[in-house]
Amino acid sequence: VSLAVRSPRQDFEAELSAELWDLSARWLRRGLRLPAGIDLVSNDYLGLAGHPALRERMREALLEGPAGSGGSRLLRGHHAAFDRIEERLAAFSGQPAALLFGSGWAANLGLLPAIAGRDDLVLSDALNHASLIDGVRLSGARRIVYPHLDVQAVRDGLRQGGARRRFVVTESVFSMDGDLAPLRELAEAAEEHGALLIVDEAHATGLYGSGRVEALGLQQRVLASVHTGGKALGCAGAWVAGPAALRDTLLQRARSFVFSTAPLPALCAGLDAALDVLAAEPWRAVECLRKAGLLRGALREAGLTAPGEAPIVPLVVGGNAAALALQDALQAEGFDVRAIRPPTVPEGTARLRLTVRTPVADADLLRLAGAAGRSLR
Ligand SMILES: Cc1ncc(COP(=O)(O)O)c(C=O)c1O
């Protein structure tokens, strides 16, 4: 008899496989699928990812400069292109200064731990993005998760004494629901209690100017806004905009900035071109918001609910298997839609998260609403 001794690696592989099977059994196992069909799922809201101006400018930058940055910005990775784009991003955001990160994830992971610690209190919306949640956790600050959009709960939380600094953290357009944070009311609540407001504009940047902070004229009433370059701007990266002292503090202490290779310098050219396109082609955002209204109206006519107002339209179906079935039915009709399941969204609220994009024709949005109505009835 041969006694096959399994190595620790083989044992662990078997353990992982069992866990993966368990995910499959609960309709929660993820896989990769290449883009196919009409794009109603990407965050390329305005169609800038394929825009000739961005591609051309990034190509030129690659031909003229190095491919890679060479290191952390604090070492040899800093290039003139970063200074130029940060100045422009700050002005675009209506703030004195901006610091570029490799992604929104990195920006949010770096921001809170750089400015908050054990003696501080952070109030965080219950539906905030995972990167905000992880940033708060890493900071070590005491955390109060307030019910989604609930300004009264924010006020109540801020009344609690004992904290050195108090922060309120929210998305401006919620990424899975397409609804809008009451930024003016949150700014008021924060001011009443001497707290600092931080706004993640990931899904607002490019659609509402630099974001809803700017659209509402709240630039001086927030501590910082976080903007991503990988969504409506069509490239990648992210920046934190705020006072110069905040930028300089992040440069010292944001670990995702300090201990990470700077983005490709060509990213600066892409972001620069994206801002040019936003200025030259404002119809793109106008159209996107109009189309979002069109799709919501058509979904309601088809007997479905379509909450929210931004170009993110959630079709909440509840169960994981049901969300996958709706995804498959709509994919079969030529639409690229994907089911969003826990833990990305709360248990029992699996959904299709439709993104309305400027390049999608009105007729396709109407056809989608009809197909979704038929599938769900
Ligand atoms: C609200 C929010 N913040 C931050 C991020 C992270 O940004 P990025 O994709 O650039 O890492 C995302 C995107 O996934 C997001 O939806």
PDBQT file of the ligand as one rigid body, heavy atoms in Angstrom, charges set to zero:
ROOT
HETATM    1  C1  LIG A 401     -17.339  54.985  -4.251  1.00  0.00    +0.000 C 
HETATM    2  C2  LIG A 401     -16.064  54.412  -4.744  1.00  0.00    +0.000 A 
HETATM    3  N1  LIG A 401     -14.915  54.812  -4.196  1.00  0.00    +0.000 NA
HETATM    4  C3  LIG A 401     -13.731  54.314  -4.616  1.00  0.00    +0.000 A 
HETATM    5  C4  LIG A 401     -13.666  53.383  -5.618  1.00  0.00    +0.000 A 
HETATM    6  C5  LIG A 401     -12.340  52.828  -6.014  1.00  0.00    +0.000 C 
HETATM    7  O1  LIG A 401     -11.854  53.477  -7.125  1.00  0.00    +0.000 OA
HETATM    8  P1  LIG A 401     -10.861  52.718  -8.121  1.00  0.00    +0.000 P 
HETATM    9  O2  LIG A 401     -11.716  51.797  -8.928  1.00  0.00    +0.000 OA
HETATM   10  O3  LIG A 401     -10.221  53.809  -8.887  1.00  0.00    +0.000 OA
HETATM   11  O4  LIG A 401      -9.888  51.966  -7.276  1.00  0.00    +0.000 OA
HETATM   12  C6  LIG A 401     -14.840  52.984  -6.254  1.00  0.00    +0.000 A 
HETATM   13  C7  LIG A 401     -14.810  52.070  -7.417  1.00  0.00    +0.000 C 
HETATM   14  O5  LIG A 401     -14.815  50.908  -7.383  1.00  0.00    +0.000 OA
HETATM   15  C8  LIG A 401     -16.069  53.477  -5.788  1.00  0.00    +0.000 A 
HETATM   16  O6  LIG A 401     -17.213  53.056  -6.319  1.00  0.00    +0.000 OA
ENDROOT
TORSDOF 0
